[in-house]
């Protein structure tokens, strides 16, 4: 019998493969065979991995439910993660950030039941070149110092998240 941890691991590995395969196919410009790169406003090259995607964009906030944080603590940790992901996207993926801003800046809060599940999502997102911000708490109030509390992923196209976090429940 397969337990839920192994099932989640299998789903994450499969999702990682599918996302990597789809992103790999989108990186080559079909007309010229070139790698589509653009110059970001900062003057740095920006890999435009989602240039072919249209539609809606969102940011996902993955919250550890096993820490039993209060509502205010969760809100503060999600705020830290969202700001951190925004700041990372300013330099790493500015064109994606602009698309997300133009489509309403959606943020979706999901839950996991362990640090292990949180880190599996983190590794999968990083392996697929997604912008991430992992928050570790200082430990001044409700939880132990250095506890990993929230992971923000994105912004990115909605369909990318379906393969990485589609199995998670809403917070």
C-alpha positions as CSV (number, residue, x, y, z in Angstrom):
1,X,0.0,0.0,0.0
2,X,1.3,3.5,-0.9
3,X,1.2,6.1,1.8
4,X,0.3,9.7,1.2
5,X,3.9,10.9,1.4
6,X,5.1,8.6,-1.3
7,X,2.1,9.5,-3.5
8,X,2.8,13.2,-3.1
9,X,6.5,12.6,-4.0
10,X,5.5,10.7,-7.1
11,X,3.1,13.4,-8.2
12,X,5.8,16.1,-7.6
13,X,8.3,14.1,-9.6
14,X,5.8,13.6,-12.5
15,X,4.8,17.2,-12.4
16,X,8.4,18.3,-12.5
17,X,9.1,16.2,-15.6
18,X,6.0,17.5,-17.4
19,X,6.7,21.1,-16.6
20,X,10.3,20.8,-17.6
21,X,9.4,19.1,-20.9
22,X,6.8,21.8,-21.7
23,X,9.1,24.6,-20.8
24,X,12.0,23.1,-22.7
25,X,9.9,23.0,-25.8
26,X,8.8,26.6,-25.4
27,X,12.4,28.0,-25.0
28,X,13.2,27.7,-28.7
29,X,11.7,30.2,-31.1
30,X,9.9,28.0,-33.6
31,X,10.5,30.5,-36.5
32,X,14.2,31.2,-36.0
33,X,15.4,28.4,-33.8
34,X,16.9,31.0,-31.5
35,X,16.7,31.1,-27.7
36,X,14.3,34.0,-27.0
37,X,16.0,36.4,-24.6
38,X,15.1,40.0,-24.1
39,X,16.8,42.9,-22.4
40,X,15.1,43.8,-19.1
41,X,14.6,47.4,-18.1
42,X,17.7,47.1,-15.8
43,X,19.8,46.3,-19.0
44,X,20.3,42.6,-17.9
45,X,19.3,39.7,-20.1
46,X,16.1,38.1,-19.1
47,X,15.2,34.5,-20.1
48,X,11.7,34.8,-21.4
49,X,10.6,31.2,-20.6
50,X,6.9,32.0,-20.6
51,X,6.8,34.3,-23.6
52,X,4.4,31.9,-25.5
53,X,1.9,31.7,-22.6
54,X,-1.1,34.0,-22.7
55,X,-3.9,34.2,-20.2
56,X,-3.8,34.6,-16.5
57,X,-0.9,34.7,-14.1
58,X,-0.7,34.1,-10.3
59,X,1.5,33.7,-7.3
60,X,1.1,30.7,-5.1
61,X,1.7,30.9,-1.3
62,X,2.3,27.5,0.2
63,X,1.7,27.5,4.0
64,X,2.8,24.9,6.5
65,X,-0.4,23.8,8.3
66,X,1.5,21.5,10.7
67,X,3.0,24.5,12.6
68,X,-0.5,25.5,13.8
69,X,0.3,29.2,13.3
70,X,-2.5,31.7,14.2
71,X,-4.3,33.7,11.5
72,X,-2.3,36.8,12.1
73,X,1.0,34.9,12.0
74,X,0.0,33.2,8.7
75,X,-1.0,36.6,7.2
76,X,2.4,38.1,8.2
77,X,4.4,35.2,6.9
78,X,2.4,35.2,3.6
79,X,3.1,39.0,3.4
80,X,6.8,38.4,3.8
81,X,6.8,35.7,1.1
82,X,4.8,37.7,-1.4
83,X,7.0,40.8,-1.0
84,X,10.1,38.6,-1.3
85,X,8.8,36.9,-4.5
86,X,7.9,40.3,-5.9
87,X,11.4,41.6,-5.2
88,X,12.9,38.5,-6.8
89,X,10.7,38.8,-9.9
90,X,11.7,42.5,-10.4
91,X,15.2,41.3,-11.3
92,X,14.7,37.7,-12.5
93,X,11.5,37.9,-14.5
94,X,10.4,41.5,-15.0
95,X,8.3,40.7,-18.1
96,X,6.4,38.0,-16.2
97,X,5.9,40.3,-13.3
98,X,4.4,43.0,-15.6
99,X,2.0,40.4,-17.1
100,X,1.0,39.3,-13.5
101,X,0.4,43.0,-12.6
102,X,-1.8,43.5,-15.7
103,X,-3.9,40.5,-14.9
104,X,-4.9,41.4,-11.3
105,X,-1.9,40.2,-9.2
106,X,-3.7,37.0,-8.1
107,X,-2.3,35.3,-5.0
108,X,-3.6,31.8,-4.0
109,X,-2.9,30.4,-0.5
110,X,-2.5,26.6,-0.4
111,X,-1.5,24.3,2.5
112,X,0.9,21.4,3.1
113,X,1.2,19.3,6.2
114,X,4.9,19.1,6.6
115,X,8.3,20.7,6.0
116,X,9.1,17.8,3.7
117,X,6.1,18.6,1.4
118,X,7.0,22.3,1.4
119,X,10.5,21.5,0.3
120,X,9.4,19.1,-2.4
121,X,7.3,22.0,-3.9
122,X,10.3,24.3,-3.5
123,X,12.7,21.9,-5.3
124,X,10.3,21.3,-8.1
125,X,9.6,25.0,-8.6
126,X,13.3,25.8,-8.6
127,X,14.1,22.9,-11.0
128,X,11.6,24.5,-13.4
129,X,13.1,27.9,-13.2
130,X,10.2,29.5,-11.3
131,X,10.8,32.5,-9.0
132,X,10.6,31.4,-5.4
133,X,10.9,32.9,-1.9
134,X,11.1,30.6,1.1
135,X,10.4,32.3,4.5
136,X,12.1,31.2,7.7
137,X,10.7,32.6,10.9
138,X,12.8,34.4,13.4
139,X,11.1,32.6,16.3
140,X,10.1,35.6,18.3
141,X,6.5,34.7,18.8
142,X,4.6,31.4,18.1
143,X,7.1,29.0,16.5
144,X,10.7,27.8,16.7
145,X,13.5,30.0,15.2
146,X,14.5,29.2,11.6
147,X,11.2,27.3,10.9
148,X,10.3,27.2,7.3
149,X,6.8,28.7,7.3
150,X,5.7,29.8,3.8
151,X,6.9,29.4,0.2
152,X,5.9,31.9,-2.5
153,X,6.2,30.7,-6.0
154,X,5.8,32.9,-9.1
155,X,4.3,34.9,-10.5
156,X,3.9,32.6,-13.4
157,X,1.1,31.4,-15.8
158,X,-1.8,29.6,-14.1
159,X,-1.3,26.5,-16.1
160,X,2.3,26.0,-14.8
161,X,1.0,25.8,-11.3
162,X,-1.6,23.1,-12.1
163,X,1.2,20.6,-12.6
164,X,3.2,21.7,-9.5
165,X,0.6,22.5,-6.8
166,X,-2.6,21.3,-8.4
167,X,-2.8,18.5,-5.8
168,X,-2.8,20.9,-2.8
169,X,-5.8,22.1,-1.0
170,X,-6.7,25.7,-0.4
171,X,-5.7,27.1,3.0
